[in-house]
Amino acid sequence: MAKSEESNPLLPNQEQEAGVKDEKKSSTAPTGKNGGAPPLAAIPMGWTADGLPVGEPLMERSQWNSSVFSCLGGNDAFCSSDLEVCLLGSVAPCVLYGSNAERLGSAPGTFANHCLPYTGLYLMGNTFFGWNCLAPWFSYPVRTAIRRKFNLEGSCEALSRSCGCCGSLVEDEVQLEQCETACDFATHIFCHACALCQEGREVRRRLPHPGFNAQPVLVMIPPEGQTMARGASS
């Protein structure tokens, strides 16, 4: 019984004893110059994809469900959805981009707030420059948000894993995130339709449509009219 009490980390006596031991260690520890406390050792610090420091090692990145050039998707339960994504990415990229942002944001008005500006930039780029060169500047942050939300592997990490290059860059989380953001932008510039399709397949496999999260409506059906039968006359 005593052993179980000593091994229980929630007991207050154990915490008090640990505090007393820490005080003894701090009193006997060597002091630095001018009688002050010695300098603290540097703690290895990592960074999350959102730029927040963490003291523990980062989780391993997961890979995308499909590559950039898998335009037709996979032959699985999402096959029909993948074909729809491919069709929208080829004919109406503004609708596909708005749908991706809507699933990712799940907020009222997200589709219109992303689809309408994208449509304007799409028309301006094709009218004045002959190709869709303005809309990718507006759409690439959604790819970065998807990669950060699901902790997905970026282009720099994929190159480091496949061919061993960019090793020093991968070790620095701050520079790695900057490089991955630049790669997201380059992917939307040079492979814009394929990037939108890849993002569409990813969010459809991971997130349900916000319209499916509505609460079910309970419909009360009144009982049918009942009639009382007269008793037989004697």
RADALIN-V964795 format. One record per residue. N is the residue number from 1. PSI is psi in whole degrees, 0 to 359 (none if undefined). Layout:
N|PSI ; N|PSI
//
This chain:
1|322 ; 2|324 ; 3|320 ; 4|325 ; 5|323 ; 6|329 ; 7|354 ; 8|119 ; 9|350 ; 10|356 ; 11|136 ; 12|330 ; 13|322 ; 14|323 ; 15|322 ; 16|318 ; 17|321 ; 18|323 ; 19|322 ; 20|319 ; 21|320 ; 22|322 ; 23|320 ; 24|319 ; 25|321 ; 26|328 ; 27|329 ; 28|357 ; 29|148 ; 30|143 ; 31|161 ; 32|205 ; 33|151 ; 34|27 ; 35|6 ; 36|177 ; 37|147 ; 38|151 ; 39|141 ; 40|146 ; 41|147 ; 42|131 ; 43|128 ; 44|126 ; 45|133 ; 46|178 ; 47|138 ; 48|175 ; 49|337 ; 50|1 ; 51|18 ; 52|134 ; 53|143 ; 54|150 ; 55|346 ; 56|156 ; 57|146 ; 58|152 ; 59|152 ; 60|138 ; 61|144 ; 62|157 ; 63|159 ; 64|151 ; 65|335 ; 66|158 ; 67|175 ; 68|323 ; 69|12 ; 70|68 ; 71|326 ; 72|358 ; 73|206 ; 74|158 ; 75|73 ; 76|202 ; 77|340 ; 78|20 ; 79|313 ; 80|324 ; 81|323 ; 82|321 ; 83|323 ; 84|319 ; 85|317 ; 86|320 ; 87|316 ; 88|321 ; 89|332 ; 90|322 ; 91|315 ; 92|74 ; 93|335 ; 94|321 ; 95|319 ; 96|318 ; 97|318 ; 98|323 ; 99|319 ; 100|316 ; 101|326 ; 102|316 ; 103|324 ; 104|322 ; 105|322 ; 106|41 ; 107|149 ; 108|136 ; 109|4 ; 110|320 ; 111|311 ; 112|323 ; 113|338 ; 114|325 ; 115|317 ; 116|312 ; 117|323 ; 118|318 ; 119|318 ; 120|315 ; 121|325 ; 122|315 ; 123|321 ; 124|317 ; 125|317 ; 126|333 ; 127|313 ; 128|333 ; 129|350 ; 130|0 ; 131|166 ; 132|81 ; 133|352 ; 134|323 ; 135|324 ; 136|331 ; 137|334 ; 138|333 ; 139|340 ; 140|333 ; 141|334 ; 142|324 ; 143|319 ; 144|320 ; 145|321 ; 146|317 ; 147|321 ; 148|322 ; 149|318 ; 150|9 ; 151|53 ; 152|155 ; 153|132 ; 154|183 ; 155|320 ; 156|318 ; 157|326 ; 158|319 ; 159|320 ; 160|324 ; 161|323 ; 162|315 ; 163|357 ; 164|5 ; 165|172 ; 166|32 ; 167|314 ; 168|329 ; 169|323 ; 170|329 ; 171|332 ; 172|112 ; 173|326 ; 174|310 ; 175|327 ; 176|317 ; 177|323 ; 178|319 ; 179|321 ; 180|323 ; 181|319 ; 182|323 ; 183|325 ; 184|318 ; 185|316 ; 186|324 ; 187|321 ; 188|331 ; 189|312 ; 190|334 ; 191|58 ; 192|309 ; 193|319 ; 194|323 ; 195|317 ; 196|320 ; 197|319 ; 198|317 ; 199|322 ; 200|317 ; 201|323 ; 202|311 ; 203|330 ; 204|333 ; 205|335 ; 206|331 ; 207|133 ; 208|161 ; 209|140 ; 210|333 ; 211|339 ; 212|352 ; 213|8 ; 214|148 ; 215|140 ; 216|145 ; 217|126 ; 218|120 ; 219|123 ; 220|121 ; 221|119 ; 222|149 ; 223|154 ; 224|155 ; 225|134 ; 226|141 ; 227|141 ; 228|125 ; 229|137 ; 230|142 ; 231|152 ; 232|134 ; 233|140 ; 234|none
//
